[in-house]
Amino acid sequence: MNEETMNKLAKDENGLATYEYLANNIDNIDNDIDALIDNMIRVDHNGQFVVSTARYLHAIDSDKFAPSIDRLIKAAIDKDREHVYLADLAASIWGPDYKQNATTLAAGDDNFRRIYKRLYPVGM
């Protein structure tokens, strides 16, 4: 990614431009992934594109992008205060049956536990 592109993405108002760049250049972002994730987290104030990016990277290659996905999930938990996007994120990352497996998933994954606690504050 050249400096002009990074400067343009730094002016991204909500994360959409960063998401589009990442999606359109997925085969060539290995050296830039950290900067793109940093920018996404900085510019997306409600978590919509943070969640979309986590879901996208998980679908493309969950192992390769695991560190980025982890950072995005943590950011989504903090940003999605209205819990608009967290349920879709949980289903995409942990499967549509995540509710049935909540106890097991929560025991092994702090991100899952934090999301589930926000979505279902009464408990598991």
N, C-alpha and C positions, 0 to 999 in steps of 0.2 A: 504494500500500500504506500503510495507516495504521500508526501507532505500536504499537497493540495487536497487530496481526498480526506486525509485526517482532519485538516482544518475545516473542511466542509461538514464532516460528520460531527465535529465538536459543536457546531451550530444547530445540530438536530434538536428539534423542539420537544419531541416526545418518544423517540426511539425508532420510529418507523424507517427513517432513512438508514439508520445503522443496521436494522434488521434486514432491509432490502439489500444493502451492500453485502452483508454476511451471506445471505441466501444466494445471491447472484454470483458470489465469488467463493463458494464453499470449497472448491478444489484448490484454491490458492491462498487460503487464509492462515495456514499453520503458523507462520511467523508473526501474524498480526492478531491472532485470536485474543490474547490478553488485553491488548489495547482496545479492541472492539468490545470486549466484555466490560472493560472499565468504562468506556464511553456509554454503553447501553445502560449500565447501572446508574451512571451520573445523570443522564438526560431523561430517563423514563421515571416519571414521578408517581405513577399509580400502579405500575407493575405489568401493564398489558403486554408490552413488547419484551420485557424481561421474561415473562412466562412463555410467550410465543417462541422466543429464542431458545429457551431451555427445552421446550417440547420438540422444536425442530432439530436441535443438535442431538437430542436423545434418539429421535427417529433415524437420523443419518448414521450415527455411530456412537452409541452410548459409552463404549469403552474408551475410544479415542478422545472424546470430548468430556469425559467424566469430571475433570477438575473445573472446567468452565461451567458445566451443568450444575455442579455443586455450588459454585459462586452465585449463579443465577437463581437457584432455588432459595438460597439464603436471602438474597436481595428481594425476591418476590414475597417472601414471608414478611419482610419489613415494609415493603411498599404497598402491598394489596391489603390495606387496612379495612376495606369494605368486603373483603373475601369474595370478590367478583370472579377472580381468575384461579384461585387456589384449588377448587374442586376439579377443574379441567386439568390443572397441572398434576394433581395427585393421580387422576385416572390415566394420564399419559405416561407418567413415570413408573407408577407401581401397579398399573393394570386397572381395568374397570371394576374388578372385585376387591379393590383395596379396603373397603369397609369390612368385608368378611374376614380379612387377614390383618386387621388393624393391630391387634395385640402383638402378633409376631413381627410385623413390620416396624412398629414403634420400638420394640426391644432392640432392633438391629440398626435403626436408622434415625438419627436425631432430627434430620430434616423432615422426615415423615411424621415423627412424633409432634414436632412443632406445628406442622400444617394441620394435622388431625385435631390437635388441641384447639386451634383457631376455628376450624370448621365445626367441630362438635365439642364445645366447651364443657358439656355435662360429663363427658368421659367416654371411655371405651366400653 
